[in-house]
Structures are given as C-alpha cells and as structure tokens.
Amino acid sequence: KKATVHYQLAVNFFKDSGLIVADCPVLQLCTCGKTIGHAKRMFAEALELWMESVLEMGTLEAALLELGWQKQRSAGFIAPQQANYPPRKVNLLAQSYFPVELPIAA
C-alpha cells in the first residue's frame, strides 16, 4: 500500500437560487442540496466519486497539478492558497472540513 497524507479540505456553504451550495475551491468541486446537511452529504458523495475516478484513471497527480497544487516529495501535495477561479462574493452560511487521503508524490 502506498504512503498517504491526510488532508482536511475546506468546503464553503452558501445559498444560491434557493439551494445550499457546497463549494471546495482547492478542488474546484461543488454540488448542492436542499439543506446544509443534504449539501454536506452530496459533497461527500461527489468527493468520493471524484477520488475514485482520478485514482482509477491514474490521473490524480495531473488533476491536482492542473488545480494549482504543488508536488512535495516528503509531504505529498500542497494545496494552493487560493482557488484558481475568480472568487464570488457570497453570503457564507457555514464552512466544514472534509477528510481525504492522498498518496505521497513520487
């Protein structure tokens, strides 16, 4: 089994068009739900599907590099300080952290 690094990904929750949007800027991954709890469950599912997909295709490293992550041999990947897409002014309702395990960069 490959060595991994544990990350806590920040996910912002805000209201848009009557739905609660769950947005993770460092992965440019978002989804929505009818409530914050529903949006959290939907985001957890989206994150799991994203991870399964990039690991199965062998494109995790390329995807993270494209998103602005930096490869660090001893620490795995370092998330970007800011998202690579323009920030939106939103009325933030909540912020949660989702755990994810990423392999240490070779």
Residue pairs with C-beta under 8 A, 6 or more apart in sequence:
2 103
2 104
3 103
3 104
4 76
4 101
4 102
4 103
4 104
5 75
5 76
5 77
5 101
5 102
5 103
5 104
6 99
6 100
6 101
7 79
7 99
7 100
7 101
7 102
8 97
8 98
8 99
9 24
9 26
9 27
9 47
9 79
9 97
9 98
9 99
9 100
10 24
10 25
10 26
10 95
10 96
10 97
11 22
11 23
11 24
11 40
11 43
11 95
11 96
11 97
11 98
12 22
12 23
12 24
12 25
12 90
12 92
12 94
12 95
13 20
13 21
13 22
13 23
13 36
13 39
13 40
13 92
13 93
13 94
13 95
13 96
14 20
14 21
14 23
14 90
14 91
14 92
14 93
15 21
15 91
15 93
16 32
16 90
19 32
19 33
19 34
19 39
20 32
20 33
20 34
20 35
20 36
20 38
20 39
20 93
21 30
21 31
21 32
21 39
22 30
22 31
22 32
22 33
22 39
22 40
22 42
22 43
23 29
23 30
24 30
24 43
24 47
24 98
25 82
25 83
25 85
25 87
26 67
26 68
26 69
26 79
26 80
26 83
27 47
27 50
27 67
28 67
28 83
28 84
28 85
29 43
29 46
29 47
29 50
30 43
30 46
31 39
31 42
31 43
31 45
31 46
32 39
32 42
33 39
33 40
33 41
33 42
36 93
36 94
40 96
43 98
44 98
47 98
47 100
51 60
51 100
54 60
54 63
60 102
60 103
61 71
61 77
61 105
64 71
64 77
64 102
65 71
67 80
67 84
68 80
68 83
68 84
69 77
69 78
69 79
69 80
70 77
70 78
70 80
71 77
71 105
72 78
72 105
73 104
73 105
73 106
74 104
75 104
76 102
76 103
76 104
76 105
77 102
77 105
